[in-house]
């Protein structure tokens, strides 16, 4: 099984969110700092996004 490089698809995935066609709040449960990953995954967040820098929980 090979793994595909998804970086090439990131702009295509972000464009609908930027344009307002897709509301990321509907598919993302939390935005968390990537440093929080080891502690956050066992907490059972449904669809977290890990970012560089400080994150916040979405309403």
C-alpha positions as CSV (number, residue, x, y, z in Angstrom):
1,X,0.0,0.0,0.0
2,X,1.4,3.3,-1.0
3,X,0.7,6.7,0.6
4,X,-0.2,9.7,-1.4
5,X,1.1,13.1,-0.8
6,X,-1.9,15.2,0.1
7,X,-0.1,18.5,0.2
8,X,-0.8,19.0,-3.5
9,X,-4.6,18.8,-2.7
10,X,-4.6,21.3,0.2
11,X,-5.4,24.4,-1.9
12,X,-8.3,22.5,-3.6
13,X,-9.6,21.6,-0.2
14,X,-9.3,25.1,1.3
15,X,-10.8,27.0,-1.7
16,X,-14.4,26.0,-0.9
17,X,-14.0,27.1,2.7
18,X,-12.5,30.4,1.7
19,X,-15.3,31.0,-0.8
20,X,-18.0,30.2,1.8
21,X,-19.3,27.1,-0.2
22,X,-18.3,24.9,2.7
23,X,-18.6,25.7,6.4
24,X,-15.6,24.0,8.2
25,X,-17.4,24.4,11.6
26,X,-19.8,21.7,10.4
27,X,-17.0,19.1,9.9
28,X,-14.4,20.1,12.5
29,X,-15.0,19.6,16.2
30,X,-11.9,21.3,17.5
31,X,-8.8,23.3,16.3
32,X,-5.9,22.4,18.5
33,X,-2.2,23.1,18.7
34,X,-0.2,20.2,17.2
35,X,1.6,20.0,20.6
36,X,-1.7,18.9,22.1
37,X,-2.0,15.9,19.8
38,X,-0.8,13.2,22.3
39,X,-3.2,14.4,25.0
40,X,-6.2,15.3,22.7
41,X,-6.6,12.1,20.7
42,X,-7.5,9.9,23.7
43,X,-10.1,12.5,24.7
44,X,-12.3,11.4,21.8
45,X,-12.7,14.6,19.9
46,X,-14.7,13.6,16.8
47,X,-12.9,15.6,14.1
48,X,-10.0,17.6,15.5
49,X,-7.7,19.7,13.3
50,X,-4.1,20.1,14.5
51,X,-2.4,23.3,13.6
52,X,1.0,25.0,14.2
53,X,0.5,27.6,16.9
54,X,-2.3,28.0,19.5
55,X,-5.7,26.6,18.7
56,X,-9.1,27.1,20.1
57,X,-12.2,25.0,20.5
58,X,-15.0,25.8,18.0
59,X,-18.4,26.7,19.3
